[in-house]
Amino acid sequence: MQTRQKARKLLDLARVMVKQARILRDDGFTARAREVARRAIAIDRLAWTMLRPEPAPVRIVASRRLH
């Protein structure tokens, strides 16, 4: 559960960073806006990777197999 909360916070942070990048771009700071946007994309990818479910190992008992 804690990982999901952290991922949600990272997604929120990425959204705010994209908004900041748009403001910077509109004010004429295109290089800085590009840098902030790249970081936001990296954070977004990290957050979605954290939200991806991990496969659980399954053990099949030999006596329960159907032949």
N, C-alpha and C positions, 0 to 999 in steps of 0.2 A: 504493500500500500504506500509506503514511504517513497518508493521509486516513482510511482505514478504521480504523486504530489509534486515531486521534484521536476518531473517531465512537464507537468502542466505549468509550473512556474517558468520553466525555460521557454515554453511556447509563448507565454505571455510576454516574456522579456524580448523574444524575437519579434513579436508584433510591434512592441514599442520601438524597437530599434529600426524597424522598417519605416515607421512613421517619422522618426527622427531623420532618417536618410532622405525621405521625401522633402522634409523641411530644409535640410541642408542643400539638396539639389535645387530647390526653388530659390534659395538665397544665393546660389551661384557657387557653392562649394562642392563641385561635382566629384573631385577626387576623394574628398573626405566622405561624401555620401556613398560613393562606390565601396569604400573600405568598410563603412558601417553596415552596408547591405550585405557584403560578403560574410561578415561575422554573423549577421542575423541568420543568413542561410545555413551556415555551419551549425549554429545553435539549434535551429529548427530541425535539421537532419538528426542531430544528436537526440533531441527530445523524442522524435518519432521512432528512433531506434530503441530508445528506452521503453516506449509504450508497446513495442512489438511483443506478442506473447512468446515465451520460450517453450519449446517442446518438452514435455515431461517424459522421462524414461518409463517404459512399460516393460514389465517382466512377465513373460508367459511361462506358466508352470507346465512342465512336460506332461503331467498326468491329466491336465484339462484340455489338451489339444484334441481336436476332432480328426479322426483318421479317414 
